[in-house]
Amino acid sequence: QVQVVVSGGGLVQPGGSLRLSCAVPVSDFRWMHLAWYRQTPGNQRDLSAGITNADYTDYAASVQGRFTISRDDAKNTVYLQMNSLKLEDTAVYYCNVDSRRWTTSLPWGQGTQVTVSS
């Protein structure tokens, strides 16, 4: 079974930065449309940023201008650079296919906790 491995989370102060990485060990990675999602307790998992196989990117309004999604097809890895972090960015972050553009999801895995706190 495919195991998506997410790393890079942690504790950061408001205004700080973190970079998340997600390794996706599948042969068709370069064709996949991917996304980062986040989830807080009691809430659904929401899409924060998406990237197509042609490197077109889009973002949720809540992170637009602060987060940047990118990918390295040679490393089967997708990244999320998070700058100017806010308290409300605290969540568990996951990566997966972009459900708006790719029908078959990958296993979700454990995600990585990002905590923004002073």
C-alpha positions in Angstrom: 0.0 0.0 0.0 1.2 3.5 -0.8 2.4 5.4 2.2 2.4 9.2 1.9 5.0 10.7 4.3 4.4 14.2 5.5 7.1 16.1 7.5 8.1 19.6 8.6 5.4 20.5 11.1 6.1 21.9 14.5 5.6 24.8 16.9 6.1 28.3 15.6 5.3 31.8 16.8 2.9 34.1 14.9 4.6 35.6 11.9 7.0 32.7 11.6 7.5 30.3 8.8 7.5 26.6 8.2 8.1 24.4 5.2 6.2 21.1 4.9 7.2 18.2 2.6 5.2 15.3 1.3 6.8 12.3 -0.3 4.4 10.3 -2.6 6.0 7.1 -3.7 3.9 6.4 -6.8 5.0 5.9 -10.4 2.6 8.4 -11.9 3.4 11.2 -9.5 4.3 13.6 -12.4 0.8 13.3 -13.8 -1.0 13.8 -10.6 -2.7 17.0 -9.5 -1.9 17.4 -5.8 -3.0 19.5 -2.9 -2.4 20.3 0.7 -5.3 20.1 3.2 -5.6 21.0 6.8 -8.0 19.9 9.6 -8.8 21.2 13.0 -10.5 19.2 15.7 -14.2 18.8 15.0 -14.0 20.2 11.5 -13.7 18.7 8.1 -10.5 18.5 6.2 -10.3 21.6 3.9 -8.1 22.2 0.9 -5.6 24.9 1.4 -3.5 24.8 -1.8 -3.5 22.9 -5.1 -0.9 22.3 -7.8 -1.6 20.7 -11.2 0.8 18.5 -13.2 1.5 21.7 -15.2 2.5 23.7 -12.1 -0.7 25.8 -12.0 -1.4 26.7 -8.4 -4.4 28.0 -6.5 -5.1 28.7 -2.9 -7.8 29.1 -0.4 -8.5 32.7 0.4 -7.4 32.2 4.0 -3.8 31.4 2.9 -3.5 33.3 -0.4 -0.4 35.4 -0.4 1.2 33.6 2.6 1.5 30.0 1.5 3.2 28.6 -1.6 2.8 25.1 -3.0 5.4 23.6 -5.2 6.5 20.2 -6.4 9.6 18.4 -7.4 8.7 15.5 -9.8 12.2 14.1 -9.7 11.8 13.5 -6.0 8.1 12.6 -6.0 7.7 15.4 -3.4 5.3 18.3 -2.9 6.0 21.2 -0.6 4.1 23.9 1.2 6.0 27.0 2.2 4.1 28.8 4.9 5.0 32.3 5.8 3.4 34.9 8.1 1.7 32.2 10.1 -1.3 33.1 12.1 -2.9 31.5 15.2 -5.7 30.2 12.9 -3.2 28.2 10.8 -2.9 25.8 13.6 -4.1 22.4 12.3 -3.0 19.0 11.1 -1.7 19.3 7.6 -2.1 16.5 5.0 -1.2 16.1 1.4 -3.1 14.1 -1.2 -4.4 14.4 -4.7 -6.4 17.5 -5.5 -9.9 16.1 -5.2 -11.3 18.7 -7.6 -9.1 17.4 -10.4 -8.1 13.8 -9.6 -10.6 11.1 -8.7 -8.6 8.5 -6.9 -7.3 9.5 -3.5 -4.2 8.3 -1.9 -4.1 6.9 1.7 -4.3 9.9 4.0 -1.6 9.0 6.5 -1.1 10.8 9.8 -0.4 14.3 8.5 1.8 16.7 10.4 0.8 19.0 13.3 1.4 22.7 12.8 0.9 24.8 16.0 1.1 28.6 15.8 1.4 30.0 19.3 3.1 32.8 21.2 
